Amino acid sequence: MYIQYTMDQLCLPMDLEEDIPENHLVRVVNSGSYHKEKSKVWKSDIGKIENWMYSETEDTWTCPAERTLYFRKESKEILESGYVIHKRHYRS
């Protein structure tokens, strides 16, 4: 949805949904959209980190098969561009 504004306007509305009519097509499309995260196949894939449980107090990850990974060490990698990648290593 496009809302007309001028350069003198300081801010846009906080919630654009209040300007969308109740039966507008965008509401119908949004409510019926498919998200792969809701599918049984996606939820049962133990390779997806989103399906693992993280314990902040113990700093562990537990997979859906109930195997736990424990934090071991931190490392960093510096790319040719100078970008630094910080890594956390876990082990079962």
Phi and psi in radians as a Rosetta constraint file:
Dihedral C 1 N 2 CA 2 C 2 CIRCULARHARMONIC -1.860 0.35
Dihedral N 2 CA 2 C 2 N 3 CIRCULARHARMONIC 2.260 0.35
Dihedral C 2 N 3 CA 3 C 3 CIRCULARHARMONIC -1.991 0.35
Dihedral N 3 CA 3 C 3 N 4 CIRCULARHARMONIC 2.212 0.35
Dihedral C 3 N 4 CA 4 C 4 CIRCULARHARMONIC -1.201 0.35
Dihedral N 4 CA 4 C 4 N 5 CIRCULARHARMONIC 2.384 0.35
Dihedral C 4 N 5 CA 5 C 5 CIRCULARHARMONIC -2.556 0.35
Dihedral N 5 CA 5 C 5 N 6 CIRCULARHARMONIC 2.880 0.35
Dihedral C 5 N 6 CA 6 C 6 CIRCULARHARMONIC -2.041 0.35
Dihedral N 6 CA 6 C 6 N 7 CIRCULARHARMONIC 2.879 0.35
Dihedral C 6 N 7 CA 7 C 7 CIRCULARHARMONIC -1.197 0.35
Dihedral N 7 CA 7 C 7 N 8 CIRCULARHARMONIC -0.331 0.35
Dihedral C 7 N 8 CA 8 C 8 CIRCULARHARMONIC -1.416 0.35
Dihedral N 8 CA 8 C 8 N 9 CIRCULARHARMONIC -0.225 0.35
Dihedral C 8 N 9 CA 9 C 9 CIRCULARHARMONIC -1.309 0.35
Dihedral N 9 CA 9 C 9 N 10 CIRCULARHARMONIC 2.301 0.35
Dihedral C 9 N 10 CA 10 C 10 CIRCULARHARMONIC -1.432 0.35
Dihedral N 10 CA 10 C 10 N 11 CIRCULARHARMONIC -0.591 0.35
Dihedral C 10 N 11 CA 11 C 11 CIRCULARHARMONIC -2.703 0.35
Dihedral N 11 CA 11 C 11 N 12 CIRCULARHARMONIC 2.759 0.35
Dihedral C 11 N 12 CA 12 C 12 CIRCULARHARMONIC -1.584 0.35
Dihedral N 12 CA 12 C 12 N 13 CIRCULARHARMONIC 2.870 0.35
Dihedral C 12 N 13 CA 13 C 13 CIRCULARHARMONIC -1.031 0.35
Dihedral N 13 CA 13 C 13 N 14 CIRCULARHARMONIC 2.546 0.35
Dihedral C 13 N 14 CA 14 C 14 CIRCULARHARMONIC -1.150 0.35
Dihedral N 14 CA 14 C 14 N 15 CIRCULARHARMONIC -0.691 0.35
Dihedral C 14 N 15 CA 15 C 15 CIRCULARHARMONIC -2.172 0.35
Dihedral N 15 CA 15 C 15 N 16 CIRCULARHARMONIC 1.864 0.35
Dihedral C 15 N 16 CA 16 C 16 CIRCULARHARMONIC -1.245 0.35
Dihedral N 16 CA 16 C 16 N 17 CIRCULARHARMONIC -0.336 0.35
Dihedral C 16 N 17 CA 17 C 17 CIRCULARHARMONIC -1.103 0.35
Dihedral N 17 CA 17 C 17 N 18 CIRCULARHARMONIC -0.505 0.35
Dihedral C 17 N 18 CA 18 C 18 CIRCULARHARMONIC -1.200 0.35
Dihedral N 18 CA 18 C 18 N 19 CIRCULARHARMONIC -0.313 0.35
Dihedral C 18 N 19 CA 19 C 19 CIRCULARHARMONIC -1.613 0.35
Dihedral N 19 CA 19 C 19 N 20 CIRCULARHARMONIC -0.089 0.35
Dihedral C 19 N 20 CA 20 C 20 CIRCULARHARMONIC -1.635 0.35
Dihedral N 20 CA 20 C 20 N 21 CIRCULARHARMONIC 2.182 0.35
Dihedral C 20 N 21 CA 21 C 21 CIRCULARHARMONIC -1.014 0.35
Dihedral N 21 CA 21 C 21 N 22 CIRCULARHARMONIC 2.637 0.35
Dihedral C 21 N 22 CA 22 C 22 CIRCULARHARMONIC -0.959 0.35
Dihedral N 22 CA 22 C 22 N 23 CIRCULARHARMONIC -0.720 0.35
Dihedral C 22 N 23 CA 23 C 23 CIRCULARHARMONIC -1.788 0.35
Dihedral N 23 CA 23 C 23 N 24 CIRCULARHARMONIC 0.392 0.35
Dihedral C 23 N 24 CA 24 C 24 CIRCULARHARMONIC -1.180 0.35
Dihedral N 24 CA 24 C 24 N 25 CIRCULARHARMONIC 2.569 0.35
Dihedral C 24 N 25 CA 25 C 25 CIRCULARHARMONIC -0.982 0.35
Dihedral N 25 CA 25 C 25 N 26 CIRCULARHARMONIC -0.625 0.35
Dihedral C 25 N 26 CA 26 C 26 CIRCULARHARMONIC -1.091 0.35
Dihedral N 26 CA 26 C 26 N 27 CIRCULARHARMONIC -0.567 0.35
Dihedral C 26 N 27 CA 27 C 27 CIRCULARHARMONIC -1.219 0.35
Dihedral N 27 CA 27 C 27 N 28 CIRCULARHARMONIC -0.673 0.35
Dihedral C 27 N 28 CA 28 C 28 CIRCULARHARMONIC -1.157 0.35
Dihedral N 28 CA 28 C 28 N 29 CIRCULARHARMONIC -0.803 0.35
Dihedral C 28 N 29 CA 29 C 29 CIRCULARHARMONIC -1.115 0.35
Dihedral N 29 CA 29 C 29 N 30 CIRCULARHARMONIC -0.761 0.35
Dihedral C 29 N 30 CA 30 C 30 CIRCULARHARMONIC -1.122 0.35
Dihedral N 30 CA 30 C 30 N 31 CIRCULARHARMONIC -0.688 0.35
Dihedral C 30 N 31 CA 31 C 31 CIRCULARHARMONIC -1.290 0.35
Dihedral N 31 CA 31 C 31 N 32 CIRCULARHARMONIC -0.438 0.35
Dihedral C 31 N 32 CA 32 C 32 CIRCULARHARMONIC -1.803 0.35
Dihedral N 32 CA 32 C 32 N 33 CIRCULARHARMONIC 0.105 0.35
Dihedral C 32 N 33 CA 33 C 33 CIRCULARHARMONIC -1.209 0.35
Dihedral N 33 CA 33 C 33 N 34 CIRCULARHARMONIC 2.580 0.35
Dihedral C 33 N 34 CA 34 C 34 CIRCULARHARMONIC -1.674 0.35
Dihedral N 34 CA 34 C 34 N 35 CIRCULARHARMONIC 2.300 0.35
Dihedral C 34 N 35 CA 35 C 35 CIRCULARHARMONIC -2.034 0.35
Dihedral N 35 CA 35 C 35 N 36 CIRCULARHARMONIC 2.170 0.35
Dihedral C 35 N 36 CA 36 C 36 CIRCULARHARMONIC -1.065 0.35
Dihedral N 36 CA 36 C 36 N 37 CIRCULARHARMONIC -0.426 0.35
Dihedral C 36 N 37 CA 37 C 37 CIRCULARHARMONIC -1.125 0.35
Dihedral N 37 CA 37 C 37 N 38 CIRCULARHARMONIC -0.301 0.35
Dihedral C 37 N 38 CA 38 C 38 CIRCULARHARMONIC -1.573 0.35
Dihedral N 38 CA 38 C 38 N 39 CIRCULARHARMONIC -0.194 0.35
Dihedral C 38 N 39 CA 39 C 39 CIRCULARHARMONIC -1.328 0.35
Dihedral N 39 CA 39 C 39 N 40 CIRCULARHARMONIC 2.657 0.35
Dihedral C 39 N 40 CA 40 C 40 CIRCULARHARMONIC -1.089 0.35
Dihedral N 40 CA 40 C 40 N 41 CIRCULARHARMONIC -0.712 0.35
Dihedral C 40 N 41 CA 41 C 41 CIRCULARHARMONIC -1.078 0.35
Dihedral N 41 CA 41 C 41 N 42 CIRCULARHARMONIC -0.783 0.35
Dihedral C 41 N 42 CA 42 C 42 CIRCULARHARMONIC -1.143 0.35
Dihedral N 42 CA 42 C 42 N 43 CIRCULARHARMONIC -0.767 0.35
Dihedral C 42 N 43 CA 43 C 43 CIRCULARHARMONIC -1.160 0.35
Dihedral N 43 CA 43 C 43 N 44 CIRCULARHARMONIC -0.477 0.35
Dihedral C 43 N 44 CA 44 C 44 CIRCULARHARMONIC -1.621 0.35
Dihedral N 44 CA 44 C 44 N 45 CIRCULARHARMONIC -0.030 0.35
Dihedral C 44 N 45 CA 45 C 45 CIRCULARHARMONIC -1.360 0.35
Dihedral N 45 CA 45 C 45 N 46 CIRCULARHARMONIC 1.833 0.35
Dihedral C 45 N 46 CA 46 C 46 CIRCULARHARMONIC -1.230 0.35
Dihedral N 46 CA 46 C 46 N 47 CIRCULARHARMONIC -0.186 0.35
Dihedral C 46 N 47 CA 47 C 47 CIRCULARHARMONIC -1.378 0.35
Dihedral N 47 CA 47 C 47 N 48 CIRCULARHARMONIC -0.224 0.35
Dihedral C 47 N 48 CA 48 C 48 CIRCULARHARMONIC -1.501 0.35
Dihedral N 48 CA 48 C 48 N 49 CIRCULARHARMONIC 2.119 0.35
Dihedral C 48 N 49 CA 49 C 49 CIRCULARHARMONIC -1.089 0.35
Dihedral N 49 CA 49 C 49 N 50 CIRCULARHARMONIC -0.462 0.35
Dihedral C 49 N 50 CA 50 C 50 CIRCULARHARMONIC -1.132 0.35
Dihedral N 50 CA 50 C 50 N 51 CIRCULARHARMONIC -0.342 0.35
Dihedral C 50 N 51 CA 51 C 51 CIRCULARHARMONIC -1.624 0.35
Dihedral N 51 CA 51 C 51 N 52 CIRCULARHARMONIC 0.029 0.35
Dihedral C 51 N 52 CA 52 C 52 CIRCULARHARMONIC -1.651 0.35
Dihedral N 52 CA 52 C 52 N 53 CIRCULARHARMONIC 2.763 0.35
Dihedral C 52 N 53 CA 53 C 53 CIRCULARHARMONIC -1.847 0.35
Dihedral N 53 CA 53 C 53 N 54 CIRCULARHARMONIC 2.307 0.35
Dihedral C 53 N 54 CA 54 C 54 CIRCULARHARMONIC -1.884 0.35
Dihedral N 54 CA 54 C 54 N 55 CIRCULARHARMONIC 2.307 0.35
Dihedral C 54 N 55 CA 55 C 55 CIRCULARHARMONIC -1.850 0.35
Dihedral N 55 CA 55 C 55 N 56 CIRCULARHARMONIC 1.916 0.35
Dihedral C 55 N 56 CA 56 C 56 CIRCULARHARMONIC -1.191 0.35
Dihedral N 56 CA 56 C 56 N 57 CIRCULARHARMONIC -0.633 0.35
Dihedral C 56 N 57 CA 57 C 57 CIRCULARHARMONIC -1.183 0.35
Dihedral N 57 CA 57 C 57 N 58 CIRCULARHARMONIC -0.647 0.35
Dihedral C 57 N 58 CA 58 C 58 CIRCULARHARMONIC -1.728 0.35
Dihedral N 58 CA 58 C 58 N 59 CIRCULARHARMONIC -0.164 0.35
Dihedral C 58 N 59 CA 59 C 59 CIRCULARHARMONIC 0.944 0.35
Dihedral N 59 CA 59 C 59 N 60 CIRCULARHARMONIC 0.942 0.35
Dihedral C 59 N 60 CA 60 C 60 CIRCULARHARMONIC -2.274 0.35
Dihedral N 60 CA 60 C 60 N 61 CIRCULARHARMONIC 2.734 0.35
Dihedral C 60 N 61 CA 61 C 61 CIRCULARHARMONIC -2.035 0.35
Dihedral N 61 CA 61 C 61 N 62 CIRCULARHARMONIC 2.368 0.35
Dihedral C 61 N 62 CA 62 C 62 CIRCULARHARMONIC -2.142 0.35
Dihedral N 62 CA 62 C 62 N 63 CIRCULARHARMONIC 2.199 0.35
Dihedral C 62 N 63 CA 63 C 63 CIRCULARHARMONIC -1.429 0.35
Dihedral N 63 CA 63 C 63 N 64 CIRCULARHARMONIC 2.932 0.35
Dihedral C 63 N 64 CA 64 C 64 CIRCULARHARMONIC -1.046 0.35
Dihedral N 64 CA 64 C 64 N 65 CIRCULARHARMONIC -0.385 0.35
Dihedral C 64 N 65 CA 65 C 65 CIRCULARHARMONIC -1.475 0.35
Dihedral N 65 CA 65 C 65 N 66 CIRCULARHARMONIC 0.163 0.35
Dihedral C 65 N 66 CA 66 C 66 CIRCULARHARMONIC 1.123 0.35
Dihedral N 66 CA 66 C 66 N 67 CIRCULARHARMONIC 0.527 0.35
Dihedral C 66 N 67 CA 67 C 67 CIRCULARHARMONIC -1.690 0.35
Dihedral N 67 CA 67 C 67 N 68 CIRCULARHARMONIC 2.370 0.35
Dihedral C 67 N 68 CA 68 C 68 CIRCULARHARMONIC -1.861 0.35
Dihedral N 68 CA 68 C 68 N 69 CIRCULARHARMONIC 2.383 0.35
Dihedral C 68 N 69 CA 69 C 69 CIRCULARHARMONIC -1.859 0.35
Dihedral N 69 CA 69 C 69 N 70 CIRCULARHARMONIC 2.299 0.35
Dihedral C 69 N 70 CA 70 C 70 CIRCULARHARMONIC -1.867 0.35
Dihedral N 70 CA 70 C 70 N 71 CIRCULARHARMONIC 2.473 0.35
Dihedral C 70 N 71 CA 71 C 71 CIRCULARHARMONIC -1.123 0.35
Dihedral N 71 CA 71 C 71 N 72 CIRCULARHARMONIC 2.357 0.35
Dihedral C 71 N 72 CA 72 C 72 CIRCULARHARMONIC -2.020 0.35
Dihedral N 72 CA 72 C 72 N 73 CIRCULARHARMONIC -0.859 0.35
Dihedral C 72 N 73 CA 73 C 73 CIRCULARHARMONIC -2.830 0.35
Dihedral N 73 CA 73 C 73 N 74 CIRCULARHARMONIC 2.930 0.35
Dihedral C 73 N 74 CA 74 C 74 CIRCULARHARMONIC -2.003 0.35
Dihedral N 74 CA 74 C 74 N 75 CIRCULARHARMONIC 2.595 0.35
Dihedral C 74 N 75 CA 75 C 75 CIRCULARHARMONIC -2.535 0.35
Dihedral N 75 CA 75 C 75 N 76 CIRCULARHARMONIC 2.927 0.35
Dihedral C 75 N 76 CA 76 C 76 CIRCULARHARMONIC -2.417 0.35
Dihedral N 76 CA 76 C 76 N 77 CIRCULARHARMONIC 2.621 0.35
Dihedral C 76 N 77 CA 77 C 77 CIRCULARHARMONIC -2.212 0.35
Dihedral N 77 CA 77 C 77 N 78 CIRCULARHARMONIC 2.305 0.35
Dihedral C 77 N 78 CA 78 C 78 CIRCULARHARMONIC -1.893 0.35
Dihedral N 78 CA 78 C 78 N 79 CIRCULARHARMONIC 2.075 0.35
Dihedral C 78 N 79 CA 79 C 79 CIRCULARHARMONIC -1.358 0.35
Dihedral N 79 CA 79 C 79 N 80 CIRCULARHARMONIC 2.896 0.35
Dihedral C 79 N 80 CA 80 C 80 CIRCULARHARMONIC -1.005 0.35
Dihedral N 80 CA 80 C 80 N 81 CIRCULARHARMONIC -0.547 0.35
Dihedral C 80 N 81 CA 81 C 81 CIRCULARHARMONIC -1.294 0.35
Dihedral N 81 CA 81 C 81 N 82 CIRCULARHARMONIC -0.185 0.35
Dihedral C 81 N 82 CA 82 C 82 CIRCULARHARMONIC 1.696 0.35
Dihedral N 82 CA 82 C 82 N 83 CIRCULARHARMONIC -0.109 0.35
Dihedral C 82 N 83 CA 83 C 83 CIRCULARHARMONIC -1.203 0.35
Dihedral N 83 CA 83 C 83 N 84 CIRCULARHARMONIC 2.324 0.35
Dihedral C 83 N 84 CA 84 C 84 CIRCULARHARMONIC -1.805 0.35
Dihedral N 84 CA 84 C 84 N 85 CIRCULARHARMONIC 2.237 0.35
Dihedral C 84 N 85 CA 85 C 85 CIRCULARHARMONIC -1.902 0.35
Dihedral N 85 CA 85 C 85 N 86 CIRCULARHARMONIC 2.089 0.35
Dihedral C 85 N 86 CA 86 C 86 CIRCULARHARMONIC -1.640 0.35
Dihedral N 86 CA 86 C 86 N 87 CIRCULARHARMONIC 2.290 0.35
Dihedral C 86 N 87 CA 87 C 87 CIRCULARHARMONIC -2.122 0.35
Dihedral N 87 CA 87 C 87 N 88 CIRCULARHARMONIC 2.504 0.35
Dihedral C 87 N 88 CA 88 C 88 CIRCULARHARMONIC -2.014 0.35
Dihedral N 88 CA 88 C 88 N 89 CIRCULARHARMONIC 2.216 0.35
Dihedral C 88 N 89 CA 89 C 89 CIRCULARHARMONIC -1.809 0.35
Dihedral N 89 CA 89 C 89 N 90 CIRCULARHARMONIC 2.294 0.35
Dihedral C 89 N 90 CA 90 C 90 CIRCULARHARMONIC -2.136 0.35
Dihedral N 90 CA 90 C 90 N 91 CIRCULARHARMONIC 2.721 0.35
Dihedral C 90 N 91 CA 91 C 91 CIRCULARHARMONIC -2.546 0.35
Dihedral N 91 CA 91 C 91 N 92 CIRCULARHARMONIC 2.550 0.35
